Structures are given as structure tokens and as C-alpha cells.
């Protein structure tokens, strides 16, 4: 095990370990989800705004981005639009939002998200979402 980007112990022995960027303007929620994912062996980085998410995604190129739609500067839809324009990089994008109606899910998928999760989200739901995305399994 080695020290992760946020100081937690990270196990690299799990064959399902992923590099993950968790983006939420609620820092406590982002850190909590990040910590749970680290305990499962993933390497996690957090961001708290859209611009920070784009910068960190470009720098570390995580395999999965769990992205809150309601961010203070640019929303998650804009972050997805920007990242979709990146050449040779196509992370799995999972929307994480308090809006859980059918039309909210459809809008997220139409915007380029692979999956849509509604807050509050349990670790089990996140892990199940990873299994639903073919190139992440």
C-alpha cells in the first residue's frame, strides 16, 4: 500500500482499483465519498468546482469522474462538454445530483454522462454503477 493523493492509505492489490475524481461543491460530502472509495482500494482525488474539476481531470486523467451537476462556477453539464472535447481521453462520467426525476436522468445521459446517481448515494450504489459501465469493469 502507498499514500494516496489525499493522504489515505491506498491498496493497489485490488484488480478492480480505479483512479477516480470526485467533484462536489459540498466538501464534506466529496471527502466522505472519496474516503470510502479509497478504503475500497481506489486512488481518489477531489475537486470542489467545475473549473477545478476540468484542471484536475486534464492533469491526472482519472478513469472515472463522479460529478455533481450543481457546481458554483460552471455546472456539471459544462464540465462534461469541455471534457468531451479532449483528444485521446474519455473517462467514465457519472452524474451525482439531488435531482432524480426521469427527465433529470435523461438530460444527464443526453449531455454525455454514462450514468446518473441521485443524492444521497450509498457506496454500494456507486460500486454497482462502476459495474454497469462496460469499459470500467
Secondary structure by P-SEA (a helix, b strand, c coil): ccccccccccccccccccbbbbbccaaaaaaaaaaaaaaaccbbbbbccaaaaaaaaaaccccccccccccccccaaaaaaaaaaccccccbbbbbcccccaaaaaaaaaacccccccccccaaaaaaaaaaccccc
